[in-house]
């Protein structure tokens, strides 16, 4: 993996990719209702919590 890509298969929405990349860089937890980000989080590449719980 080069320094310009995210691991795994995250969809192509640029804003979501920036949010996820920033969270990974900072070691932050994402709180979201976005199913695609939550699914990506379930792979272990980023920590994501379902905001609708």
C-alpha positions in Angstrom: 0.0 0.0 0.0 1.3 3.4 -0.9 0.7 6.5 1.3 -2.1 7.6 -1.0 -4.6 4.8 -0.6 -6.8 3.3 2.1 -6.6 -0.4 2.8 -9.5 -2.7 2.0 -12.6 -1.7 -0.1 -14.1 1.6 0.8 -16.5 3.1 -1.8 -15.4 6.0 -4.0 -17.2 8.9 -2.2 -14.4 11.4 -1.8 -15.8 13.0 1.3 -16.2 9.7 3.1 -12.6 8.7 2.1 -11.3 12.0 3.6 -13.3 11.4 6.8 -12.1 7.8 7.2 -8.4 8.7 6.3 -8.5 11.5 8.9 -9.9 9.2 11.6 -7.3 6.6 10.8 -4.5 9.1 11.0 -5.7 10.6 14.3 -6.7 7.2 15.8 -10.2 8.6 16.2 -13.5 6.8 16.5 -16.1 7.7 13.9 -19.7 8.0 15.2 -21.9 7.7 12.1 -25.1 6.3 10.7 -23.5 5.8 7.3 -23.8 2.1 6.5 -20.9 2.1 4.1 -18.5 3.5 6.7 -19.9 1.2 9.4 -19.3 -1.8 7.1 -15.8 -0.6 6.4 -15.2 -0.2 10.2 -16.3 -3.8 10.7 -13.2 -4.8 8.7 -11.0 -3.3 11.4 -9.4 -0.6 9.3 -11.1 2.2 11.3 -13.1 2.3 14.5 -16.7 3.2 13.8 -19.7 3.3 16.1 -23.3 3.3 15.0 -24.9 6.6 15.9 -28.4 5.2 15.7 -28.0 2.8 18.6 
